[in-house]
Amino acid sequence: MNLSLLMQYLVIGLAVTLSAGYVIRRQWPEQLRNARVVCAMPLLRKGRAAWLQSVGRIIAPAPRLAGEGGCGGCDGCGPASS
């Protein structure tokens, strides 16, 4: 296989992956947050290696604040205040 053709495939694959990531973040933020929690929790258990716990902290989403909206977005879903 030609090296330039391989580089072209890698660039196209990277563009498709980044595009899919953007769509997932914009369209399904709550499901993405849940998936990150599910992936991070086993890594954060006591007894795991320190490097695994640090990877788990990187994967884990930021904690929610009390007044934050349900989806973690702009909080513009509620009714307009009068």
N, C-alpha and C positions, 0 to 999 in steps of 0.2 A: 504494500500500500504506500502510496506517495505521502510524504511528510506534510505537504501543503494540504492535501485532502484530509488527513488526520487532524490537522490544526483547524480546518474549517468545521469538521464534525464536532470538535471540542468547543469551539466558539458557539455554534448553534445549540449544542446541548446545554451550555452555561446560560445562554439567553432564555431557553425554554424553562430551565430550572428556576431562574430568577423571576420570570414572568409568573410561573405557577405559585411561587412563594408569595409574590405580591397579591395575587388574587385570593389566596387562602387568608392572608392577613387582613385584607379589606372585607371579604365576604363572610368569613366564619371566625371572628376573633375569639368567641367563647369556646368553640371546639378546639381551636389552636391552643388556647390557655389550658384546657383540660388535658390535651395530649401532652403538653409540656410538663404538667404536674404528674401525670401517669409515668412519664419517662424519668423524671427527676427523683421521685419518692424512693424507689429501690436503691438509688445511688447515695441517698442521704442517711440511710440507716446507720445506727451505731455499729461499730465493728468493721465497717468498710475501710479500705485503704484511704489515706488522706487525699490522694490524687483523684480517686473516684468521687469522694465527697465534694471536691472542688469542681469537678465536671458537673455534678448534680446541682451545685449552686449556680453555675453558669446557665444550665438548661432551665432551671426553675424560674417561673415568671415572678415579677415583682408583687409583693403583697398588695391587696386591695385596701383602699382607705374607706372609712365608714360612709362618706357621702358620695362615693363613686357610683356611676351608673351600672346597670346590670350587665352590659356587654363589655364594659371597660373602654368604651369609645368616647364620643363627644358629649354624651348625656343629653342629647337633643331629642330624645324619643318621647319625653313626657309632654303633657299638655302645656300650652302657652299660658304664662301667668298673666292675670288681668290687672 
